[in-house]
Amino acid sequence: MTMLQAGEKAPQFTLQDQNGEAVSLASLQGKKVLVYFYPKAMTPGCTTQAQCLRDSKSSLDEHNVVVLGISPDPVKRLPKFVEKENLNFTLLSDEDHEVATQFGVWGPKKFMGKEYDGIHRTSFMVDENGTIEHVFDKFKTKEHHNVVLDYLNK
């Protein structure tokens, strides 16, 4: 598993969102895009992370940042998460984890002594031209939005 780094081109992808609509990274050219990978909708850490991004939307908007949350959840699970948490950004389904693999965030993990393959909680700031500008891979879920905003406010 080799994670993409700042300066590399972001992989072009098209995935289905919570409404079953196709969303492509290319369609967001001209905006900054926070592509954030999370393991599973409606779990405690992922919920906290999503709520904090939801509550930071106006600050992210000021920086022309669009948020795309990507998980291996099936499309049908995503609307429940959006409704339950009043999310104001797009969630994408990467059930076969093809996009996560392209970004280098799918791979071996350990939890309670068990090893399995899964999503490594990582976010990528993709610039207006589709290049990875920054990688966020060391943060606590409840601080993720602050780490992103601190970076943007530099």
N, C-alpha and C positions, 0 to 999 in steps of 0.2 A: 504494500500500500504506500504509494508516494503521493502525498498531498500537494495540490497545486500551490504555487507561491505567488507573491506579488510580482507584477511584471509579466506574468504569463497571460495568454489569451484565455478567457473563460470559455468552456465548452458551450457550443450552441445547443440548446435543448428546447423541446416543446413537451409540456406535460399537461394533464387535465387538472383544472382547479376544482374547488369545492362545489361548483355548479356544473361540472362536467364539460366546461369550455376549455378549449386548447389555449394555453398561454405559452408564448415563446420568449426567450431572452432577447432575440433580435427585435421583437416588437417594442422593446423598451429602450432602444438605442436613443441616446440624447439625454437619458436620465441616469443617475447613479442607482444601482440596484443592490440592496442588501440581500444576498442569497444565504438564508440560514437553514442549516440542516438540523433536524431534531428527531429523536428516536421514535416517539409515539404520542399521538394526540390524546389529550385527557389524562395524562399521567402527571403527578405532582410537579416535577421539575419543568416539564414542557409547558404546563399550564402557567406556571409562574413566569417563565420566559416570554410566553405569548402575551400575557396580561401587561407586562412591563413595556413590550413593544407597542401594544395597543395604546397604552397611556402616553407614549412618547411620540405618537403620530404627528402632532403639530410641529414638534421640534425636527422630526425627520423630514417633514414636508418643506420646512424652511431651507433645508439643504438639498431639496429636489431628489430625495431618496425614496424609492419604491421598495417595499418589503415583500419578499417571496419566501414563505416558509415551506420547506420540502421535507417530507417524511415518507417512509415506506407504507403508510396507511393507505387502505383502499379509498377511492373517491367517496364512496358512500359513508365513510366514517367522518369525513372532514366537515360537512355542513353542521353536524351535531356540535363539534368543537367550536366552530365559528359562532353558532347561535348561543351556546351555553356561556361563552366568554365574551360575547359581543365584539368579536375581532373585526378590525377595520383594515385588514390587509389580506392578501391572497395566500391561500394554502394550496400546495401542489402535491399530487400523488405520484410517488416514484416507487410503485409496488415491486418492480423487478430490480430496484436499486441501481439501474443503469447510470443515471445522472450522478448519484452519490459516488459510484465507482469512478466516473470520469473526473470528478473533482478530487478523488483520492480520500474520501471520508467514509468509505465502507470497508470494514475489515475486522480482524479479531479484537474482541473485547473480553474483559473479565468482570464478572459480577458474582459476589458471594462464592468465590472459588470455582465457578463454572466459566468455561471459555465458550464463546459463540461469536458468530459474525453479526455485526450491526453497524449502526450509524455512529460516527464519532461527532459529537456536538461541536460543530464548527460553523463559522460564518465567513462569507467572502464579500468584501465591498468591491463591486464591479463598477468601473468608471463609465462615463458616457460613451466611450468607444468600444466597450466590451472587454477591456483589459482588467485583470484583477489588480486592484489598487492596494488592498490590505487584507490580511487574513487574521481573523479573531479566533484563537483556539485555546486560550487560557482565560477562563472566566467562570464565575459561579452563575447559575441560571438567573438569580435575582439581580445580578449586576450587569448582565449582558448588555442591556440598553444603555447603561451609563458608559460602558467601555466603548460602545459604538459612538455615542454622542461626544464623549471626550475626544475621540479620534477626529470626528467631523469638526469640532470646535477649535482644533489646533490652528 
